[in-house]
Amino acid sequence: MTNSFAFVADFALTRAAADVPNSAQEAAALMMLDTMGILIAAGPMEAGVIARDTAALLYASSDPAFSARMMFDGRAVSLAGAAYAAATQTDNLDGHDGYNPTKGQIGVVVLPTLAALAEHLPDLPGPEALAAVITGYEIAGRAGISLHDSVTDYHTSGAWNALGVAAMAARLRGQSPEQLRQAMGIAEYHGPRSQMMREIANPTMLHDGSGWGALVGLSAAVLAERGFTGAPAITIESDEAASHWSDLGTFWQVEHQYVKPYPICRWAHAAIDATRAVMIEHDLGPNQIATLKVNSFHQAACLYSGIPQTTSQAQYSLPFAVAVYALHGRIGVEHISGPGLSDPEVAAFMSRIRVAEVERHTARFPKGRWADVEIATMDGRLLHSGDIHARGGPEAPFSRSDVIAKYMEFAKPVVGTDRAEAIRDAILSWTDPHSRYSDLAALLYEPPAP
């Protein structure tokens, strides 16, 4: 066992909830609330329905001790199946949090993992639930940075968030350091090294691979618990990886996640926000815009450019997102699904948009997500946004009230005001030493009314 792994195991398994800074606990609670809103809103969407039905078909368990109910569904499947279904569902509405240095998302697997494991922990204190959440964020985030640093392919979040899932399971199931080590090795070996840019070029329900990351991470934990062995995780135990773990427990990555204002690929957000800034500054309506040029980084310029036929294509389309925002002043679930996909006004506006890659923006990726826009108006003006960073992250943070308002916007239409508020209050209470996770559990499993 290497020194790096011993350090990681000590953090994951023995750090007391009381030793986590209040700021990290507050951030973790807000990230769980934000993710919950997206999970709820994604429930009625086709990908979520398919994922839950498939988990019931393929990923059930013969042992109640290894079973969990699917969130807002109620059917019992395996622990891994429940996490898979909820993570896949959430991943298919691209409005959940992320972390710039990982080029991916973490909360999308953390919340489903917590919910599945906590089914067997009825007395779990709220602060301990947050400690498990923070364990997932801190370990998955560093595993992601380590993996990106050690390979050349651009892989999805599922490749590395499996390790955060395994660490959460080890903590909540009381595993030994050796069991955690084997689980990490299994999770890293089988983590889905799926090709992100392939999905960008042809958007589908695969999204960021997080459903499979959750499935692999919990499967790895159970395998290790039963004696299965795995090769040491090189993203933790190799000499080259050591630097990525040296600030574990001193720098809290969970405090530096970004919150998405829109359920759209993060790469498009700077362009949307630049358009928003110009329209607000000049009191500009969509009918006053003749042409709109977006300058952004390489990956953003690679986003789907055609008129989307599916919600997956819509969520990965920069021109579509900019057009929707310019016309409606917001981007909601109704704009990226159903009739919103065939809105003739959006299609017409997209013909006025041009996207170009600019080196100065590319050079700042992945630490930042930058863009600028140039808008030519019908009356002959040329308006510039200047360089704009996507809102919602450390560079342009959302307030606590912003995050809560976003949660309510997404959750309330599906579960109703009373239930949405009760869920909100239960999650935000976890910072209270006297709170219990079970206050939330009672609200999670009844399917929403049609």
Buried (B, 14 or more C-beta within 10 A) or exposed (E): EBEBBEBBBEBBBEBEBEEBEEEBBBBBBBBBBBBBBBBBBBBBBBBBBBBBBBBBEEBEBEEEEBBBBBBBBEBBBBBBBBBBBBBBBBBBBBBBBBBBBBBBBBBBBBBBBBBBBBBBBEEBBBBBBBBBBBBBBBBBBBBBBBBBEEEEEBBBBBBBBBBBBBBBBBBBBEBEBEBBBBBBBBBBBBBBBBBBEEBBEEBEBBBBBBBBBBBBBBBBBBBBBEEBEBEBBBBBBBEEBBEBBEEBBEEBBBBBBBBBBBBBBBBBBBBBBBBBBBBEEEEBEBEBBBBBBBBBBBBBBBBBBEBBEBBBBBBBBBBBBBBBBBBBEEBBBEBBBEEBBEBEEBBEBBEBBEBEBBEEBBEBBBEBBBBBBBBBBEEEEEBEBEBBBBBBBEBBBBEBEBBBEBBBBBBBBBBEEEBBBBBBEBBBBBBEEEBBBBBBBEBBBEEBEE
